[in-house]
Amino acid sequence: MQRVLLLIVMLILLSASVAVGALTAHWPFWSRAWAWERAPDGWPDELPGVVHVLRAAQTPLTLELEPDPTLAPIAQASGAQVLLVGGGRGNGNSGRARAWFAGDVDQDARIEGRELAQGLLPMLYARLQSAEPGLLDEPLGRRLDEWRDDPRGQVTPRQLMWQLSGLEGGPRNVLNPFSVQAQLLSGPDFMRAALAVDQHYPPGSRYEPAAANAQLLALFAERVAGKPYANLLEEHLWERFAADEARATLDHRRGAIAAHCCFSATPADWLRVALLLTEEGSALLPAGLAGQIARDHPVHPGQGLIWRIGAGPAPLLLLRSEGRLLAVAPGSGRALFWAGHGELPEAQIARLLQPADSASVD
């Protein structure tokens, strides 16, 4: 009897030891998964774990923030914490932005951009295409050995940006460690999770946003350039225009950053991202990029390359996430950044981006 009891005790201790070891090994996933689960609007302000810091430019894109109390009614009505409206040409406003901040936020705050992080991908690919013409229409399987003989290898970067890959986009069960959608949010390996996502529809046949699309764009860019995605963002974009460092979430130490979310930057640098897509922008991006982004979508009208095309007297480029917005009026050289806990209506966006300041406030 004593031997049986001893055996039972040993089995219990062994099981407990295995359970503790498994929990410890997967702790980075669980700590992030709980952060996602507890976030009141589904988006945590910051995920636990290691980050990659992107260096700022020695000579950033000129942008001077000027407090403007006339923005207060619009900002407060939309639930804003930050509202920046800047750019323009021919009226002395180039390189300046009207700014409104809520009392608990200032210009040095780090704003987690949520899905705004995806807006960097068309800009990076515009840079890469200068050395690799036709890159947007190259099947992924040519560079991704994992998909060389896989039907998913026929997907192109353009289809990923159009959300036409046919890859599964959800639902998000953030507490399921075996779900690739949960692994895309919490790790432990963002790229491996993206490669494991199932394809539900033939490429180009159905519009379905999916976090894996952005992560695969990052992986494909890595294979093209032979450098980690974080380094490509820094080398080709951030250290060429940004005034402050940015922080991107890593799946694990010395791992990959998330391409579909989890990128923190100052409000002014988020506005600089939008201003790069105006006609004046800088020498950083090729001319006509905004027009390429706004090309007609074959399946889902109004959707561009990651950015959406807004209605109005003049075309607008919009990038929305929960509580976040970037908007660009390419023809006028104007752009805005909004962050808060509500939503800025599209009609209000169009008025704010009108060329004449006197007509931009409703």
C-alpha positions as CSV (number, residue, x, y, z in Angstrom):
1,M,0.0,0.0,0.0
2,Q,2.8,2.4,0.9
3,R,4.4,1.7,-2.5
4,V,1.2,2.6,-4.3
5,L,0.8,5.8,-2.4
6,L,4.5,6.6,-3.0
7,L,4.0,6.0,-6.8
8,I,0.9,8.2,-6.8
9,V,2.7,11.0,-5.0
10,M,5.6,10.7,-7.5
11,L,3.2,10.9,-10.4
12,I,1.5,14.0,-9.0
13,L,4.9,15.7,-8.4
14,L,6.1,14.8,-11.9
15,S,2.8,16.1,-13.4
16,A,3.1,19.3,-11.4
17,S,6.7,19.7,-12.5
18,V,5.8,19.2,-16.2
19,A,2.9,21.7,-15.8
20,V,5.2,24.3,-14.2
21,G,7.8,23.8,-16.9
22,A,5.3,24.2,-19.7
23,L,3.8,27.3,-18.1
24,T,7.3,28.8,-17.7
25,A,8.3,28.0,-21.3
26,H,5.1,29.6,-22.6
27,W,5.0,32.5,-20.1
28,P,5.7,35.2,-22.8
29,F,2.6,34.0,-24.7
30,W,0.4,33.9,-21.6
31,S,1.5,37.3,-20.3
32,R,0.7,38.9,-23.6
33,A,-2.5,36.9,-24.1
34,W,-3.8,38.1,-20.8
35,A,-3.0,41.7,-21.8
36,W,-5.1,41.3,-25.0
37,E,-7.9,39.6,-23.0
38,R,-8.0,42.4,-20.4
39,A,-7.8,45.4,-22.7
40,P,-11.1,47.3,-22.5
41,D,-11.4,48.0,-26.2
42,G,-9.5,44.9,-27.4
43,W,-6.2,46.7,-27.8
44,P,-3.6,46.9,-25.0
45,D,-1.7,50.2,-24.8
46,E,1.5,48.2,-24.3
47,L,2.4,44.5,-24.5
48,P,4.8,42.9,-22.0
49,G,8.1,41.6,-23.3
50,V,11.1,42.8,-25.3
51,V,10.9,45.5,-27.9
52,H,13.1,46.6,-30.8
53,V,14.0,50.3,-30.8
54,L,14.2,52.0,-34.2
55,R,16.6,54.9,-34.4
56,A,15.4,58.4,-35.4
57,A,16.8,60.5,-38.2
58,Q,19.6,62.9,-37.7
59,T,17.7,65.3,-39.9
60,P,14.0,64.5,-39.6
61,L,11.2,65.7,-41.8
62,T,10.5,69.3,-40.7
63,L,7.4,69.5,-38.6
64,E,6.5,72.2,-36.0
65,L,3.5,71.7,-33.8
66,E,1.5,74.8,-33.0
67,P,-1.3,74.5,-30.3
68,D,-4.7,75.4,-31.8
69,P,-7.6,75.7,-29.4
70,T,-10.0,76.0,-32.3
71,L,-9.6,72.3,-32.8
72,A,-11.0,71.6,-29.3
73,P,-14.7,71.2,-30.3
74,I,-13.9,68.7,-33.0
75,A,-11.4,66.8,-30.8
76,Q,-13.6,66.6,-27.8
77,A,-16.7,65.6,-29.8
78,S,-14.8,62.7,-31.3
79,G,-13.3,61.5,-28.1
80,A,-9.8,62.5,-29.1
81,Q,-6.7,62.4,-27.0
82,V,-4.6,63.8,-29.8
83,L,-5.5,65.7,-33.0
84,L,-2.8,67.0,-35.4
85,V,-3.5,68.6,-38.8
86,G,-0.6,69.6,-40.9
87,G,1.1,70.1,-44.2
88,G,-0.2,72.1,-47.1
89,R,1.5,74.0,-49.9
90,G,1.3,77.5,-51.3
91,N,-0.1,78.9,-48.0
92,G,3.0,79.1,-45.8
93,N,1.9,76.0,-43.7
94,S,4.3,73.4,-45.1
95,G,6.3,71.9,-42.3
96,R,3.8,73.1,-39.6
97,A,0.9,71.3,-37.9
98,R,-2.0,72.6,-35.8
99,A,-2.2,70.5,-32.6
100,W,-4.6,69.7,-29.8
101,F,-3.8,67.4,-26.9
102,A,-6.0,66.2,-24.0
103,G,-4.8,67.0,-20.5
104,D,-3.2,63.6,-19.9
105,V,-1.3,63.4,-23.2
106,D,1.4,65.6,-24.7
107,Q,3.7,65.7,-27.8
108,D,6.2,63.4,-26.1
109,A,3.7,60.6,-25.5
110,R,4.3,57.2,-27.1
111,I,1.1,56.3,-29.0
112,E,0.7,52.6,-29.8
113,G,-0.6,52.7,-33.4
114,R,-2.4,49.4,-33.4
115,E,-3.1,48.5,-37.1
116,L,-1.6,51.8,-38.3
117,A,1.7,49.9,-38.3
118,Q,0.6,48.2,-41.5
119,G,0.6,51.6,-43.3
120,L,4.4,51.5,-43.3
121,L,4.5,48.5,-45.6
122,P,3.6,50.2,-49.0
123,M,6.3,52.8,-48.3
124,L,8.9,50.1,-47.6
125,Y,7.9,48.2,-50.7
126,A,8.2,51.4,-52.8
127,R,11.8,51.6,-51.6
128,L,12.5,47.9,-52.3
129,Q,11.0,48.0,-55.8
130,S,13.6,50.5,-56.9
131,A,16.1,47.6,-56.8
132,E,13.5,44.9,-57.5
133,P,11.0,46.1,-60.2
134,G,7.8,44.1,-60.3
135,L,8.2,43.0,-56.7
136,L,4.5,43.6,-55.8
137,D,3.4,41.0,-58.4
138,E,5.9,38.3,-57.6
139,P,4.5,35.1,-56.1
140,L,5.6,34.6,-52.6
141,G,6.7,31.0,-53.3
142,R,9.7,32.4,-55.3
143,R,11.3,33.7,-52.1
144,L,9.6,31.6,-49.4
145,D,11.0,28.1,-49.5
146,E,8.3,27.0,-47.0
147,W,5.7,27.8,-49.7
148,R,7.5,27.0,-52.9
149,D,5.3,24.0,-53.7
150,D,2.3,25.2,-51.7
151,P,-0.8,26.8,-53.3
152,R,-0.4,29.7,-50.9
153,G,2.9,30.4,-52.7
154,Q,0.9,31.9,-55.6
155,V,-0.2,34.8,-53.5
156,T,1.5,38.1,-54.4
157,P,2.5,41.1,-52.2
158,R,-0.1,43.2,-54.0
159,Q,-2.8,40.7,-53.0
160,L,-1.6,40.8,-49.4
161,M,-1.9,44.6,-49.4
162,W,-5.3,44.4,-51.0
163,Q,-6.4,41.8,-48.4
164,L,-7.0,39.3,-51.2
165,S,-4.7,36.5,-50.1
166,G,-7.6,34.2,-49.2
167,L,-5.9,33.5,-45.9
168,E,-7.9,33.1,-42.7
169,G,-8.5,36.4,-40.8
170,G,-10.0,35.2,-37.5
171,P,-11.7,34.9,-35.2
172,R,-9.2,35.9,-32.4
173,N,-9.3,33.5,-29.5
174,V,-6.4,35.2,-27.7
175,L,-6.2,32.6,-24.9
176,N,-5.8,29.6,-27.1
177,P,-2.1,28.9,-27.4
178,F,-2.7,26.4,-30.3
179,S,-4.4,29.1,-32.4
180,V,-2.2,30.6,-35.1
181,Q,-4.4,33.8,-34.8
182,A,-3.5,34.0,-31.1
183,Q,0.2,33.3,-31.9
184,L,0.2,36.2,-34.4
185,L,-0.8,38.5,-31.5
186,S,1.3,37.0,-28.6
187,G,4.0,34.9,-30.1
188,P,6.2,33.0,-29.5
189,D,7.0,33.3,-33.3
190,F,5.1,35.7,-35.4
191,M,6.6,34.6,-38.7
192,R,6.0,30.9,-38.1
193,A,2.4,31.6,-37.1
194,A,1.9,33.6,-40.4
195,L,3.2,30.7,-42.5
196,A,0.8,28.3,-40.7
197,V,-2.4,30.2,-41.5
198,D,-4.8,28.3,-43.6
199,Q,-6.0,29.5,-47.0
200,H,-9.8,29.5,-47.3
201,Y,-10.2,31.0,-50.8
202,P,-8.2,31.2,-54.0
203,P,-5.9,34.3,-54.2
204,G,-7.6,37.3,-55.6
205,S,-11.2,36.0,-55.2
206,R,-12.3,37.3,-51.8
207,Y,-11.6,40.4,-49.6
208,E,-10.8,39.3,-46.1
209,P,-8.5,41.4,-43.8
210,A,-6.0,39.1,-42.0
211,A,-3.1,39.9,-39.6
212,A,-1.1,37.2,-41.4
213,N,-1.1,39.4,-44.6
214,A,1.0,42.1,-43.0
215,Q,3.3,39.6,-41.3
216,L,3.9,37.7,-44.6
217,L,4.7,41.0,-46.3
218,A,7.4,41.6,-43.6
219,L,8.8,38.1,-44.1
220,F,8.8,38.4,-47.9
221,A,10.7,41.7,-47.6
222,E,13.2,40.1,-45.3
223,R,13.9,37.3,-47.9
224,V,14.2,39.9,-50.7
225,A,16.6,42.2,-48.8
226,G,18.4,39.6,-46.6
227,K,17.8,41.7,-43.5
228,P,15.3,41.5,-40.6
229,Y,12.1,43.5,-41.2
230,A,12.8,45.8,-38.2
231,N,16.2,46.7,-39.7
232,L,14.6,47.4,-43.1
233,L,12.0,49.8,-41.5
234,E,14.8,51.6,-39.7
235,E,17.2,51.8,-42.7
236,H,14.7,52.7,-45.4
237,L,12.2,54.7,-43.4
238,W,12.4,55.6,-39.7
239,E,16.0,56.9,-39.5
240,R,15.4,58.9,-42.7
241,F,12.3,61.0,-41.6
242,A,11.4,60.5,-37.9
243,A,12.3,62.9,-35.1
244,D,12.1,60.3,-32.2
245,E,12.8,56.7,-31.7
246,A,10.0,54.2,-32.2
247,R,9.4,50.9,-30.4
248,A,8.2,47.7,-32.0
249,T,7.1,44.5,-30.2
250,L,9.4,41.5,-30.6
251,D,7.9,38.0,-30.5
252,H,11.0,36.8,-28.5
253,R,14.5,38.0,-27.7
254,R,16.4,38.4,-31.0
255,G,13.2,37.5,-32.8
256,A,10.9,39.3,-35.3
257,I,8.7,42.3,-34.8
258,A,5.0,42.4,-35.4
259,A,4.2,44.0,-38.7
260,H,0.4,44.2,-38.3
261,C,0.3,46.0,-34.9
262,C,2.2,46.9,-31.8
263,F,4.3,49.9,-33.0
264,S,4.7,52.9,-30.8
265,A,5.7,56.4,-31.9
266,T,5.2,60.0,-30.9
267,P,2.2,61.8,-32.4
268,A,4.3,64.0,-34.6
269,D,6.1,61.0,-36.1
270,W,2.8,59.4,-36.8
271,L,1.8,62.5,-38.7
272,R,5.1,62.4,-40.5
273,V,4.2,58.9,-41.8
274,A,1.0,60.4,-43.3
275,L,2.8,63.4,-44.7
276,L,5.2,61.2,-46.6
277,L,2.3,60.3,-48.9
278,T,1.5,63.8,-49.9
279,E,2.9,65.1,-53.2
280,E,5.5,67.1,-51.5
281,G,6.6,64.4,-49.0
282,S,10.3,64.2,-49.4
283,A,12.9,62.6,-51.7
284,L,12.4,59.5,-49.6
285,L,9.6,57.9,-51.6
286,P,9.0,57.8,-55.4
287,A,6.6,60.2,-57.0
288,G,3.1,58.9,-57.5
289,L,3.1,56.4,-54.6
290,A,-0.2,57.8,-53.3
291,G,-1.8,57.2,-56.7
292,Q,-0.5,53.6,-56.7
293,I,-1.9,53.0,-53.3
294,A,-5.3,54.3,-54.4
295,R,-5.6,52.1,-57.6
296,D,-9.0,50.5,-58.2
297,H,-9.5,47.3,-56.1
298,P,-10.7,44.4,-58.2
299,V,-13.1,43.1,-55.5
300,H,-13.7,45.6,-52.8
301,P,-14.2,49.2,-54.0
302,G,-12.7,51.8,-51.7
303,Q,-9.9,49.6,-50.5
304,G,-6.4,50.5,-51.6
305,L,-3.0,49.0,-50.9
306,I,-3.6,48.7,-47.1
307,W,-4.9,52.2,-47.0
308,R,-8.6,52.9,-47.8
309,I,-9.8,55.4,-50.3
310,G,-12.2,57.9,-48.7
311,A,-15.0,59.7,-50.5
312,G,-15.1,63.4,-51.0
313,P,-14.4,66.2,-53.4
314,A,-10.8,65.1,-53.6
315,P,-9.5,61.6,-52.9
316,L,-8.4,60.8,-49.4
317,L,-6.2,58.0,-48.1
318,L,-7.4,56.7,-44.8
319,L,-5.9,54.2,-42.4
320,R,-8.1,53.3,-39.4
321,S,-7.7,51.1,-36.4
322,E,-9.7,51.0,-33.1
323,G,-9.1,54.5,-31.7
324,R,-6.5,55.5,-34.3
325,L,-6.6,57.3,-37.6
326,L,-4.2,58.6,-40.3
327,A,-5.7,60.6,-43.2
328,V,-4.0,62.1,-46.2
329,A,-5.2,64.5,-48.9
330,P,-2.5,64.0,-51.5
331,G,-3.5,66.8,-53.8
332,S,-3.3,69.5,-51.1
333,G,-0.3,68.1,-49.3
334,R,-2.2,67.9,-46.0
335,A,-2.6,65.1,-43.5
336,L,-3.9,64.4,-40.0
337,F,-3.4,62.1,-37.1
338,W,-6.1,61.3,-34.6
339,A,-6.0,59.1,-31.5
340,G,-8.7,58.6,-28.9
341,H,-11.6,56.6,-27.6
342,G,-14.2,57.3,-30.2
343,E,-14.2,58.0,-33.9
344,L,-13.6,61.0,-36.2
345,P,-16.3,61.0,-38.9
346,E,-15.2,61.0,-42.5
347,A,-17.0,64.2,-43.4
348,Q,-15.1,65.9,-40.6
349,I,-11.9,64.5,-41.8
350,A,-12.5,66.0,-45.3
351,R,-13.3,69.4,-43.8
352,L,-10.1,69.4,-41.6
353,L,-8.0,68.6,-44.7
354,Q,-9.4,71.4,-46.8
355,P,-6.6,73.7,-48.0
356,A,-7.9,76.9,-46.4
357,D,-7.5,76.9,-42.6
358,S,-10.5,79.2,-42.3
359,A,-12.7,76.5,-43.9
360,S,-11.3,73.5,-42.2
361,V,-13.0,73.9,-38.8
362,D,-16.7,73.1,-38.6
